[in-house]
């Protein structure tokens, strides 16, 4: 039996977003919902997804 994972939680610890493995931003072996999270919120910007208030 095998299991295929197609969605994961964004690798940003403060983020609540679920992201498609195929469409996520891949950095350092981790999957993020967008560039802001993948860049560890260097500019202070959040991911801007509805309902998520992450800023790193």
RARA-V380732 format. One record per helix or strand of 3 or more residues. SS is the DSSP state (@ for helix, = for strand). FROM is the first residue (numbers start at 1). TO is the last residue. If there is no record, write none. Layout:
[[SS:FROM:TO] [SS:FROM:TO]]
//
This chain:
[[=:7:9] [=:18:20] [=:25:27] [=:30:32] [@:35:38]]
//
